[in-house]
Amino acid sequence: MSVEYRSNQVLLSGVVGVEQAESILDWLQQTENVKVDMSALEHLHTANVQVLAAAKVRVSAWPQDMQLNKFLQSILTNNCQ
């Protein structure tokens, strides 16, 4: 599974495509103090990047892939713990 929801944490792994953007947004709107774990993430569609940036979630773990890591940190750096 590429998106796994836990009480106030969402785990993003593998490839998270555009089709997950709406469900991630819905969950974020219903959940407080959210943290995002992207340690196993390989690809994140830009629609999801926009959702995470708009929600101002805290990132608890960045992707291991350095290119993806740098890209996401450049956009979501204010969301870091």
N, C-alpha and C positions, 0 to 999 in steps of 0.2 A: 504494500500500500504506500502511495506517495505522500499522503496526508493523513496523519493520525492525531486525533484530538484527545487531550487529557485535561483534567480539571481546568487549569488555566495555562496550559502549554500546548502548542501545536508543533508536531515534529514533521518537518518536510524532508523527504528523502527521494533519491532517484530523480526522475523527471516529473516536475509539477507543471502541467500544461494549463492552457487557458480555460479548459472546462472546469477546473477546480476553483477559479477565481470567485465565482458567486457564492459557493458554499463556504469558502474561507471568509469572505466578507460577512456573510450572515452570522457565522460563528463568532467572529470578532465583535460584531455589534451586540451580541448577547453575553459576552464574557469580559470580565474586568481583570486588570493587571496581567495581561497576557505576555507570555514569553515565547519566543520562537527558537527552536533548535534546528539549525540547518547543517549540522555536522555531516550528514550523509547525503546532502543535496548534490545533484549533478547538473541540473538545469532548472531554471525558474522562469516561466513565461513572464514577459514584462507586465502583463495585466496583474499578475500576482505581486510583482514588485510595487506597482502603484497602490494596490490594496494595503500592503504592509506599510508603505510610507505614509499613506493617508491615516491609517489607524495608529501610527506612532507606537508600534509594538516594540518591546525590548528584545534584543537579540541575545540569547544566552549562549549560542554556539554558532560560529560561522562555518561555511563550507570548507572542506579540506582542499578542494581544487583552488589553486591560487588565483587564477584568472577570474573565476566566479566570485571568490572571496573579495578580491580588490574591487570588482565591479559593484557588488552589493554593499560593501562598506562605504564606497563613495556616495551611495544614495541613502543608505540607512544608518550612517554613522551616528546621527543624533539619537537613534533608537537603542544604542548599545547600553548595557548596564553600567 
